[in-house]
Amino acid sequence: MSDPRDASAPRPPLRVGLIGYGLAGSVFHAPLIAATDGLVLDTVSTANPERQAQARAEHPQVRTVGTPEDVLSRAADLDLIVLASPNKTHVPLADAALRAGLPVVVDKPLAATAAEAERLAALADDRGLLLSVFQNRRWDNDFLTVRKLIEDGALGDIQRFESRFERWRPQPKGGWRESGDPAEIGGLLYDLGSHLADQALTLFGPAASVYAESDVRRPGAEADDDTFIAITHTNGVRSHLWVSATTAQLGPRFRVLGSGAGYVKYGLDPQEAALRAGLRPGADGADGAQGAAWGVEPESCWGRLGSGESPQTGGGKPVPTLPGDYPAYYAAIADALREGGAPPVTAAEAAAALRVLEAAKTSAAEGRVVTLRFA
C-alpha cells in the first residue's frame, strides 16, 4: 500500500462526470478524457437508452445515468464535471455544478452572452473552482502552424488574417443546432464562429470593432447558415472570418498575409475525422491509414509560404504542418486541477469571444460597424 505521506506515490485519477453523449460528448470529450493520464471517465448522463448503451460499450467501466441531476447528486464522488449538453443548458448546469463545489469544463459556447459568461466566471472565482471552455480548435494542426509562423516572424508584420469553416450542406439537418429559437443558441455564428473568433483573439488580441453579414440561405433553414465577420483588432490587424454551410467551392482554411510573406493552407485538421472513425490518441490503431502519428497529416496537405506566387499552381515553399494535439487540452485541465494553475482556456477568454459574437449579431442585424467598449 502506498504511503499517503509520500508525495511521489501514484495519485488516484480524477473522476469525471460527463453530461451529454451526443456528438460532442461521444466523439470529442469522452475519448479525450479516457486518453488522458490522471483522468478517468466515471459517469455519463444521457436520457437516450441507445446512447447509454453506446457509452457502456465504448467505456466499459463507466456508470450511466439518465439526468444531469443524477450526476450532480454524486458531487462528493467526482472531481470534475464536463458539459457536452445542448447550448441552452450550459449556463444553468455550469451554475449548478459550481454551486455543488465541482470544477467545470463547458463545451463552446459557454453562454449566449458575455454577461452570462462573466457571471459564471465570478461564481467560479468566488468558489475557488476551475471553469474552462473546450476550445479544441486551438490545438488544430493548421492553427498551431500559423501560430508558430507568426511567433517566428516568418510572415513579417501581420496585416490580414483570413480563416474559414466552410461546408457544402444544401439540405438542413434540423435539430437544436439549426433551430431559429433564440433560446437554443443555434446557428453557425455561435457554433463554428465560436472557434474562429477564439482563434483570432488568441493570435491578435482584443477586438476594437466588428462588422458582420449573416444570412439564412437554405430553403427550410431557420438559423444563420452563411456568415462573415470582420474584426479590427486593437493592434491594427484585421481578421476576416467565414462560417458557411452553403459553400459549393471551398476556400482555404487559412490565408495569413504579412508584410514579408503570406501563408495559405487548405483542408481540415485530421483529428475530428480520426475520432469520428473510432481512432483514439495513444491507442492501437491511432496511427491511421497513412501510418502517421496522432494529428499528423501527409505532405500533400501542407500549406505554402511565399510572396507573389500562387499556392494553387505550386508557388511558394511547402511548410510542414505541426501535429494537431487535442489531447493537450485535457492534459492541461488535469495539471490545473492537480497543481492549482490556470486552465488552458479561461472563462474570461470565452467572454471576450462572446463579445465579438454579440457584436457580429448586432452588426448583421443593423448593417453597421459595432465598436466594442471593452476592447
Beta strands, then each sheet from edge to edge (+ up, - down):
strand 1: 14-19
strand 2: 39-45
strand 3: 63-65
strand 4: 80-83
strand 5: 104-107
strand 6: 131-134
strand 7: 158-166
strand 8: 207-215
strand 9: 226-233
strand 10: 238-244
strand 11: 254-258
strand 12: 262-265
strand 13: 303-306
strand 14: 317-319
strand 15: 370-371
sheet 1: 3+ 2+ 1+ 4+ 5+ 6+
sheet 2: 14+ 13- 12+ 11- 7+ 10+ 9- 8+ 15-
end
